[in-house]
């Protein structure tokens, strides 16, 4: 729950107008519980750490013997990548 009841109250406390994004967030989260917002953010972080690096991980696996690698002698296995992913998510 937000500490402000209305957008006007938030603007008075902050002593400025809310931006468009802040207004969207206020409208979205004003009636949500803290637990829901926490779970929502955890889901976002897991997706963020899974989907964005996935193309890079696939590229690393597919082209591990490329002559353009910065460290051509270093080979990272799938098991090592998966262990790193699990530790990052945890």
VEXDREN-2710 file (C-alpha; in Angstrom, 1 decimal):
% VEXDREN-2710
k/r/px/py/pz
1/UNK/0.0/0.0/0.0
2/UNK/1.2/3.5/-0.8
3/UNK/1.6/6.0/2.0
4/UNK/-0.5/8.5/0.0
5/UNK/-4.3/8.3/-0.4
6/UNK/-4.5/10.4/-3.5
7/UNK/-2.3/11.7/-6.2
8/UNK/-2.8/15.3/-5.0
9/UNK/-1.6/14.2/-1.5
10/UNK/1.5/12.7/-3.1
11/UNK/2.2/15.9/-5.1
12/UNK/1.8/18.0/-2.0
13/UNK/4.3/15.9/0.0
14/UNK/6.8/15.7/-2.9
15/UNK/6.3/19.4/-3.7
16/UNK/6.1/18.8/-7.4
17/UNK/3.8/17.4/-10.1
18/UNK/4.0/13.6/-10.6
19/UNK/5.4/12.5/-14.0
20/UNK/3.3/10.5/-16.4
21/UNK/5.1/7.2/-15.4
22/UNK/4.6/8.0/-11.7
23/UNK/0.9/8.6/-12.3
24/UNK/0.6/5.3/-14.1
25/UNK/2.4/3.5/-11.3
26/UNK/0.2/5.2/-8.7
27/UNK/-3.0/4.2/-10.5
28/UNK/-1.7/0.6/-10.8
29/UNK/-0.4/0.1/-7.3
30/UNK/-2.7/2.3/-5.1
31/UNK/-5.1/-0.6/-4.3
32/UNK/-2.6/-3.5/-4.3
33/UNK/-1.2/-5.1/-1.2
34/UNK/2.4/-5.0/-0.3
35/UNK/2.7/-8.7/-0.8
36/UNK/1.2/-8.5/-4.3
37/UNK/3.7/-5.8/-5.3
38/UNK/6.6/-7.8/-3.8
39/UNK/5.6/-10.9/-5.7
40/UNK/5.1/-8.8/-8.9
41/UNK/8.6/-7.4/-8.6
42/UNK/10.2/-10.9/-7.9
43/UNK/8.5/-12.2/-11.1
44/UNK/9.8/-9.3/-13.1
45/UNK/13.4/-9.8/-11.8
46/UNK/13.3/-13.6/-12.7
47/UNK/12.0/-12.9/-16.2
48/UNK/14.6/-10.0/-16.6
49/UNK/17.5/-12.3/-15.5
50/UNK/16.2/-15.1/-17.7
51/UNK/15.0/-13.7/-21.0
52/UNK/17.6/-10.9/-21.6
53/UNK/20.8/-13.0/-21.2
54/UNK/19.3/-16.0/-23.0
55/UNK/20.4/-15.0/-26.5
56/UNK/24.0/-14.3/-25.2
57/UNK/24.1/-17.7/-23.5
58/UNK/22.9/-19.5/-26.7
59/UNK/25.5/-17.6/-28.7
60/UNK/28.2/-18.6/-26.3
61/UNK/27.2/-22.3/-26.5
62/UNK/26.8/-22.3/-30.3
63/UNK/30.0/-20.3/-31.2
64/UNK/32.3/-21.3/-28.4
65/UNK/35.1/-22.0/-30.9
66/UNK/34.9/-18.7/-32.7
67/UNK/38.1/-17.0/-33.7
68/UNK/36.5/-13.7/-32.5
69/UNK/36.3/-14.6/-28.9
70/UNK/38.2/-12.4/-26.4
71/UNK/39.3/-15.5/-24.5
72/UNK/39.4/-18.3/-27.1
73/UNK/40.9/-20.9/-24.7
74/UNK/38.0/-20.4/-22.1
75/UNK/35.1/-22.7/-22.7
76/UNK/32.0/-22.4/-20.5
77/UNK/29.9/-25.5/-20.3
78/UNK/26.1/-25.6/-20.1
79/UNK/26.3/-27.0/-16.6
80/UNK/28.4/-24.0/-15.5
81/UNK/26.0/-21.5/-17.1
82/UNK/23.0/-23.2/-15.5
83/UNK/24.7/-23.2/-12.0
84/UNK/25.5/-19.5/-12.5
85/UNK/21.8/-18.8/-13.5
86/UNK/20.5/-20.7/-10.4
87/UNK/22.8/-18.7/-8.1
88/UNK/21.8/-15.4/-9.7
89/UNK/18.1/-16.1/-9.4
90/UNK/18.5/-17.3/-5.8
END
